[in-house]
Amino acid sequence: MTTFRTSGRAIVLVVAVALTLFVAACGDSGDDKADLTVANQWVKAVPQGQMTAAFGVLTNTTDSDIHVTAASSPAAGRMELHEVVPGVGGAMQMRQKDGGFVISAHGSLELTPGGYHLMMFDLPAPLTPGEDVAITLTLFDGSTTSFSAQVRDFAGANEDYGPGHGMPTSTTAPGA
């Protein structure tokens, strides 16, 4: 009987330690907006109805990876997390980033024209240089963080879409 009580106490202690570690890990998963910072953020100016993209640098200040799974903005009907990859024949093509973006512990992820970016579709109004656009990122744990990005003129980064990623194959995306 004494052996059972000791084993029972040991199990309770192990469960308590595991629960404490789990709760501590959740606290570093991006719940605190300061855990994921955004710098040098901007959005490419475009007329109404076109698509565009948001760029910047996402920095993780925690000891755990942060996983961005979605983005939204009142300036866009919908948003997707995108990457640019070589397509058929070597031409660069945009496509939705499977699994979202992972920012390593104490690391950064650059969102750049021709690279990772936040694609904005179905714009209800033009985005003109100098205005600010509100953007919200959703993290794997369901928490969110928001920031504002300034709209700027930018003439580059007219990549093609891959099949099934927003436009037919070989159609130039005018806004990214």
C-alpha positions as CSV (number, residue, x, y, z in Angstrom):
1,M,0.0,0.0,0.0
2,T,2.8,2.4,0.8
3,T,4.4,1.7,-2.6
4,F,1.0,2.7,-4.3
5,R,0.8,6.0,-2.4
6,T,4.4,6.9,-3.3
7,S,3.7,6.0,-7.0
8,G,0.5,8.0,-6.9
9,R,2.3,11.1,-5.4
10,A,5.0,10.7,-8.1
11,I,2.3,10.6,-10.8
12,V,0.6,13.7,-9.4
13,L,4.0,15.5,-9.2
14,V,4.9,14.6,-12.8
15,V,1.5,15.7,-14.0
16,A,1.8,19.0,-12.1
17,V,5.2,19.7,-13.6
18,A,4.0,18.8,-17.1
19,L,1.0,21.1,-16.7
20,T,3.2,24.0,-15.5
21,L,5.6,23.5,-18.5
22,F,2.6,23.4,-20.9
23,V,1.1,26.6,-19.5
24,A,4.5,28.3,-19.6
25,A,5.0,27.3,-23.2
26,C,1.6,28.6,-24.2
27,G,2.6,32.0,-22.7
28,D,5.4,32.2,-25.2
29,S,3.3,31.2,-28.3
30,G,2.5,34.7,-29.4
31,D,-0.3,35.6,-26.9
32,D,1.5,38.8,-25.9
33,K,1.6,41.2,-28.9
34,A,5.2,42.2,-27.9
35,D,6.2,38.6,-28.7
36,L,5.8,39.2,-32.5
37,T,6.9,42.6,-33.7
38,V,6.5,44.0,-37.2
39,A,8.9,46.6,-38.6
40,N,9.4,48.4,-42.0
41,Q,5.8,47.4,-43.0
42,W,4.3,48.7,-46.2
43,V,1.6,47.9,-48.8
44,K,1.9,48.4,-52.6
45,A,-0.5,51.1,-53.9
46,V,-3.1,49.9,-56.5
47,P,-6.4,50.8,-58.0
48,Q,-9.7,49.4,-56.6
49,G,-10.4,45.8,-57.5
50,Q,-6.8,44.8,-58.1
51,M,-4.7,42.7,-55.8
52,T,-1.7,43.9,-53.9
53,A,0.6,42.7,-51.1
54,A,2.0,43.8,-47.7
55,F,5.6,43.6,-46.7
56,G,7.8,44.1,-43.7
57,V,9.9,42.2,-41.1
58,L,8.3,39.9,-38.6
59,T,10.5,39.3,-35.5
60,N,9.9,36.7,-32.8
61,T,11.2,37.8,-29.4
62,T,10.4,34.5,-27.6
63,D,12.1,31.2,-26.9
64,S,9.6,29.3,-29.0
65,D,8.7,29.4,-32.7
66,I,5.7,31.5,-33.7
67,H,3.4,30.2,-36.5
68,V,1.4,32.7,-38.5
69,T,-1.6,30.9,-40.1
70,A,-3.7,33.8,-41.6
71,A,-4.0,37.5,-42.2
72,S,-6.9,39.9,-42.6
73,S,-7.5,43.5,-43.3
74,P,-10.6,45.8,-43.8
75,A,-8.7,47.0,-46.9
76,A,-9.1,43.5,-48.6
77,G,-11.9,41.1,-49.2
78,R,-9.5,38.3,-48.3
79,M,-5.8,37.7,-47.7
80,E,-3.4,34.8,-48.1
81,L,0.1,34.1,-46.9
82,H,2.2,33.7,-50.1
83,E,5.7,32.7,-51.3
84,V,7.4,33.1,-54.6
85,V,9.0,29.9,-56.1
86,P,10.4,28.9,-59.5
87,G,7.7,27.5,-61.7
88,V,7.7,25.5,-64.9
89,G,10.6,26.8,-67.1
90,G,12.2,28.6,-64.2
91,A,9.7,31.6,-64.2
92,M,9.0,32.8,-60.7
93,Q,5.4,32.2,-59.5
94,M,3.4,33.2,-56.5
95,R,1.5,30.6,-54.5
96,Q,-0.2,30.3,-51.2
97,K,2.4,29.2,-48.5
98,D,1.3,25.8,-47.3
99,G,1.2,25.7,-43.5
100,G,1.7,29.5,-43.1
101,F,4.8,31.3,-41.9
102,V,7.0,30.0,-39.1
103,I,9.2,32.6,-37.3
104,S,11.9,30.8,-35.4
105,A,12.6,31.6,-31.8
106,H,14.5,34.9,-31.5
107,G,14.4,35.0,-35.3
108,S,13.0,37.2,-38.1
109,L,11.1,36.6,-41.3
110,E,11.3,39.2,-44.1
111,L,8.2,39.8,-46.2
112,T,9.6,41.1,-49.5
113,P,8.5,41.7,-53.1
114,G,9.6,38.5,-54.9
115,G,9.6,36.5,-51.6
116,Y,7.2,35.8,-48.7
117,H,4.4,38.3,-48.5
118,L,0.8,38.9,-47.4
119,M,-1.4,38.9,-50.5
120,M,-4.5,41.1,-50.5
121,F,-7.4,40.3,-52.8
122,D,-10.8,41.9,-53.7
123,L,-9.9,45.4,-52.7
124,P,-13.1,47.4,-52.1
125,A,-11.3,50.7,-52.6
126,P,-8.0,51.9,-54.2
127,L,-5.0,52.0,-51.9
128,T,-3.3,55.3,-52.4
129,P,0.3,56.3,-51.4
130,G,0.4,57.8,-47.9
131,E,-2.6,56.1,-46.4
132,D,-2.3,53.5,-43.7
133,V,-3.8,50.0,-43.9
134,A,-4.7,47.9,-40.8
135,I,-3.6,44.3,-40.9
136,T,-4.2,41.5,-38.4
137,L,-2.2,38.3,-38.2
138,T,-3.7,35.2,-36.7
139,L,-1.3,32.8,-35.0
140,F,-1.5,29.0,-34.7
141,D,-2.9,29.2,-31.1
142,G,-5.8,31.5,-32.3
143,S,-4.3,34.7,-30.9
144,T,-3.9,37.7,-33.1
145,T,-1.6,40.7,-33.4
146,S,-2.4,43.8,-35.4
147,F,-0.3,46.5,-37.1
148,S,-0.6,49.4,-39.5
149,A,1.3,49.5,-42.8
150,Q,1.8,52.6,-45.0
151,V,0.7,52.4,-48.7
152,R,3.6,53.2,-51.1
153,D,4.2,53.3,-54.8
154,F,6.2,50.3,-56.1
155,A,6.6,49.3,-59.8
156,G,8.3,45.9,-59.3
157,A,7.5,42.3,-58.4
158,N,5.0,41.3,-61.1
159,E,5.3,37.6,-60.7
160,D,3.1,34.9,-62.2
161,Y,0.7,32.7,-60.2
162,G,1.1,29.0,-60.0
163,P,-2.0,26.8,-61.1
164,G,-4.8,27.1,-58.6
165,H,-3.4,30.0,-56.6
166,G,-5.6,32.9,-57.3
167,M,-5.3,33.2,-61.1
168,P,-4.9,30.9,-64.1
169,T,-1.5,29.7,-65.1
170,S,0.8,32.3,-66.8
171,T,-1.4,35.3,-65.8
172,T,0.6,38.1,-64.5
173,A,-0.5,39.3,-61.1
174,P,-0.7,43.1,-61.4
175,G,-0.5,43.9,-57.7
176,A,2.3,42.0,-56.1
